Amino acid sequence: MELMKKDVTGDEVERAITSIVSGHKLALQGNSALASNFGGHAVLGMRPDYDDLLLEKIKGVTTDDVMTCAKKYLDTEHYVLVRSGRLDVEQVRRLERK
C-alpha cells in the first residue's frame, strides 16, 4: 500500500479537506437540502450548529492525524484490491507485487 510506504503531504491533506468542505457546502444548496439536513439533526438530537462544528474539525486534520489513522485501520497484509474497467493481467500482477 503506497500510503503506508510514505507519509501524506500537507498539500494532499489540504486538497482533501477542501474537497470535503466544498462538497458538503454544495450538497446543502437549496431549501429542500437544508430542510432535510436540519430535520435530520433535529430527529437525531444534534445541535443546530453541528455542520459548522464538523467542518471546523475536518479543517483541523493534520498529516499526523491521517498517518495515525492509516496505521491503525489499514491492514496491508489483508486487503482486497478492486479495479474496474478493462482488465490487463500484467497490470494486476504489478499491483499485487507492490
Secondary structure, 3 states (H helix, E strand, C coil): CHHHHCCCCHHHHHHHHHHHHHHHHHHCCCHHHHHHHHHHHHHCCCCCCHHHHHHHHHHCCCHHHHHHHHHHHCCCCCCCCCCCCCCCHHHHHHHHHC
